[in-house]
Amino acid sequence: MNTFQTISPIDNSIYLQRSLASSKMIDHALEHAKKMQNEWKETTIATRASVCHKVIEYFVQNAEAIGTEITHQMGRPIRYSKFEILGGFKERAEYMIEIAASVLADVETSEKSGFKRFIQRDPIGTVLVLAPWNYPYLTSVNVIIPAIMSGNTVVLKHAQQTPLCAERYAAAFEYAGLPEGVFQYLHLSHDQVAKVIYDSRVDYVAFTGSVRGGEAIQNAISQRFITAGLELGGKDPAYVRADANLEFAIENLVDGAYFNSGQSCCGIERIYVHENHFKNFVEGFVDLTNKYVLGNPLNPETTLGPMVRTSAANFAKNQIKDAIKKGAKGLIDSKIFPNHQGDSPYMAPQILVNVNHEMDIMMEETFGPVVGIISVKNDEEAIRLMNDSKYGLTASIWTKDIEAAIRLGDQIETGTFFMNRCDYLDPELAWTGVKNSGKGATLSKLGYDALTRPKSFHLRLDND
């Protein structure tokens, strides 16, 4: 088929339909990107910054409409959607613009008589960005803005669940006066993506998605001498120590587990609680969970929207059923969530106790509003269980002791370690994962490394 449909999880209606790019369109886009990259790399950092600031301006001015589009496309409650733009998108874009001049400056060497030496940071070329639906702007901005700031051209392929996001980027760059061809988007099938990756006119791939998708990307680039940044899955843990502020931990971990209906790579999916707090923590967690409002995400009172599609909800429900069959206990009665439906994307949240690491619910990514909670005796047991995972995106410890947190953080196999917060990206810190959570880094000064290549200048001066 040459078209695809975006089915809104709100009511399973067809929200929009788009045509896939033809082979001719793909060839033109890649050729145009390659041609324009040679021109764009000659622009100054100040010129690029001016364009990117205008892009931010466009998004902020249209945040309400864009938020509504997000809700229709992937189901996030309308009360939160616009803040993807007004919060993280704006913060990250502004920071990556702010640091560009210093990060992209030439690297000076020590003085050497008779020579001038320095390392120049050249743009890598054409960057292919493969963006997901769950945080369609927050994930893509991490690469798109620094790629443009580095002097690269960008081709964006967005998830078929959120194609309007790619089109919004195009409108924003047009509004900003970016020369045509420096940023482009293509609606592509999986097979078309593979062909584009094989194309010699693509110089770098930035992918956010599943482990399976990351494996496909890795396999595709193995045929060429290029690299890819891969932000993949997570099964992110939290540990509530004996000295934690219990009320604060409960409030933040409930939000970390259920925001975006749990559809976050760095959402909280498993919690280990010191045995002294376990009973009170679980009771508080249940009480706060029961206050969520599951329903139509276009209603402003809704705090928990549908999952992206029925199959995703069924996957999470099957993990729950399997865990209960193996001895777990569910603490949330779905009947108190009147909009919970058996065969639909609308899924009530769930808390499981009596769980262990023999269950998929504690080992495999759920990507839904479900969390398992285990009592632990001490730090050593908590660290062992937190590391007992094939994922390593983020981990958090809840404690009043910063020295203990740093000591324990050194032992946790993770890309980002939090104390007393979770599910957040700080643009001044590298966003990265270990194990099956991926490779490479975005954001921070390090986020520019993969988007540039070093070029050394070794100049012997005239000694006459």
Protein Blocks (a to p, Z undefined) as FASTA:
>chain_A
ZZdcdddfklopafbdcddddfklmmmmmmmmmmmmmmmmmpcfklmmmmmmmmmmmmmm
mmmmmmmmmmmmnopafklmmmmmmmmmmmmmmmmmmmmmmmmpccdddddehiacdddd
ddfbjadddddfklmmlmmmmmmmmmmmnopacdddddfklmmlmmmmmmmmmmnopaeh
jaccddddfklmmmmmmpmkbcbdcddddfklmmmmmmmmmmpccddddddddddddddd
fkbcfklmmmmmmmmmmgghlpafkbcfbdcddfklmmmmmmmmmmmmmmpccddfkbmk
bcbdcdfbfklmmmmmmmmmmmmmnopacfbdfklmmkbcfbbcbdcddddehiafkbfk
lmbcfkpabddddddfblklmmmmmmmccbdfbccdddfblklmmmmmmmpccfbdcehi
ahiacfkbccddehjnogcjeejjklmmmmpccddddddddfZZ
